């Protein structure tokens, strides 16, 4: 996807931040839209269907956490990448943001070059999503990426989002060993701090639901999916 085709919605109640970030994104070719609060962000998102929403946490009328929860339930925006802007002291906001459905966060203040680099990294997920087929069939397993549905031996399973994304990643290339750092980057994002056993816990849950034989641990490296 070309930069000029990518739509980014910036949401912040501080005009200076909107102006600076908007200018930097527009200068490299992205389509940029802005909103001053959560209510306006939801309205703009419904009209523009952005690929990426960069959302401040603390805003009047409706804060970013509430807006994110609504956006995640809005038809057509379920898979939009949502990234929060948080102050360095707002650790609680980062946790609340992930609980609300955010994909990542950017800590303010941030230098323009670092900001653009972070946006570029977030948008790589668009290309990853475009790569595999929307419906993957691997043995008796059917993964519908568009509807976030999994059917195993004819039985529909309801998986939490991170479990689904982890399964979809591994099953996209059966027998390929995905390194732990790659899994963390693709599923949790480069700057997300998670415990060392986070992947192990999610793999254990997938084994319980789909079958132990489908997931192989490569000691000291990572995991792979086996048909």
N, C-alpha and C positions, 0 to 999 in steps of 0.2 A: 504494500500500500504506500502510495506517495505521500509526502508530507502535506501537500496542499489538499489532500483528501481527508486528512485526519482532523477531527473536530475536538477541541478541548474547551471545557467549561471551567472557568476560574471563579471561585466563590470566596469573598472576603469582605468584611465591613470596613476595611481601611483602604480608602481610595489610592493612597500612595503605593501600597503593595499590589493592588490590582493593576495599576498603571505600569509599574516596573516589570512584573511578571508577564503581563499581557504583551508588552513591547518586546521582551526577549523571545517569547514564543512566536509572535508574529514575524519577527525579523528573520527567523530561520524557515518560515514557510507554513506554519500550522494555521488552521482556522481557529480563531479564539473568540469565545463569548464570555461575558462576565455577569456576575450577579452579586448583590450586596448582602444577602441573607439566605437562610434556608428555604423560605417560602418562594422567593424569586428563583432560587436555584432549581427547585422542583418544576416550576413553570417553564423555565428555559430548557431544562433537560427533556421534558416531554415534547417540546417543539423542535429542538435541534438534534436530539438523539446523539449526544457526544460519545466519542470513543473513550475519553478520559475525563473524569471530574476531579478537580483539585479543590478540596473543601476545607475551609477554616473550621475550627472547632467552636470557639467562643464568638457567637454572633447574636445580635438582637432579633426579636420576633420568633425565630426558630434556630436553635444551634445546629452545628454540623452533625452531631450524633443522631438527633431526631430526624434530620433531613436524610441522612444515609439510610436509616431504617426504612423510611418511606420509599426512597429511590430503589432499594433492593426489592421492594414488593411491587414496583411499577412495571407493568407489561412493556416489554421492549428494552428495558434498562437492566435486566437481571444480570447480564454479563458485562456491563459497562465497568471499566476499571475505575475504582474510587480510591483516591489517595488523600489522606488528611494532612493539613498544615497544623503543626502543633508547636507551642513554645517549648523551650528546653526543660522547663520545670513541670510540664504537664504529662508526667508519666501515666497518671490515671486516665488521661484522655486517650492515650495510645491504646491502652487495654480496652477501654470502653469503645473505641473506634473499631477495633477488630471484632468485638462482640456484636457490633452493629452491622458488620458486613464489609468493612473496609479491606482493601487489598494491601495497603501499605501506608506509610506516613513519611512526611518530609518535615524536618525540624527547622523552625525559624530561629534566628535569621539565617538565610542561605545565600551564598554568592551566586550570581547569574550563571556562570559557567557550570557550577556544581548542580544548580537547579535544572539546567537543560540536559545535563548528563543523566540526572535522575529520571527526568521525563522520558528520555530516549530508552532507558532501561525498562521503564514501566510499559512503554509501547511495544517492546519486543514481544510482550505477551500476546499482542494482537496477531503477530505473524505466527506465533506458536499455535494460537487458536485456529488460524486459517489453514495450517498444515494438515493435521489429521482430519479424516472425514468426520462429518457431524455425527454419523452413526457408525460405530466400530463394532465389528463382529469378530470375536476371538474365541474359537471353540464354541462352548455353550453359553458364552457371555456376550451380551449386547449392551453397548454403552452409547447412550444418546446424549451427546455433548450439548446439543441445543436445548433440550428439555431437562437436563440434569437427571436423567433416569438410567437405572441399571437393571437389566433383567438377567438372572442367573438360572439356567435350566428351567426357563419358563416362569420363574417367580420374580416379581418386581421387588426390588430392594430400595429402601429409602436411606440414602447415605448423607451424612453431614458434608458440607461443601469441601472441606479440606480432604476428607477421605475420598470423595468423588474425584477431585483434581489429582490426587496422588494415584489413584487407580487408573484414571485416564492417561496420565503421563506414562506409567509403567507399561500399560497394555498397548500404548501407541506403537511400541517397538518390542514385541515379545522377544525374550532371550537377550536383549541388550541390557548390559549392566549400567544402571544409573548411579553415579557417584552421589554420596550423601550431600555434598555441597551443591551439586546440580539440583537435587531434589528440593533442598531448602530454598534455593534461588527461584526455581520454577513454581513451587507451590506456596512458599511462605514469603518470598521476596528477599532481596539482598540485605536489607537493613533491619529486618525483623529479628529481634533477639528471642530465640526460643531455647528451651532446654535441650541438652544433648540427646535425650531419649525421646524427643517429640516424634520423630519419624518412626522409631521402634514401636511406640504406643499405637500410632495410626496403622502401621503394618499389622500389628497383632489384631486390631479390630477388624481389618479387612480379611485376615485369615479366618477369623471366627465366622464372618458373614459369607465369604465366597469360597473358602477352601484353602487349607494349609498348603496343598501341593502347588498352588498357583504362584506362590511367592517364595523366592529363594534369596537367602542372605549370602552375600559374598563378603566374607569376613575382612574387615579393614577397608572395604571399598564402598559397598552400597547394596542395592537390591535389584532384582530383575523379576519380570513376570514370565511365567512358564505356562504354555497352553495345556 
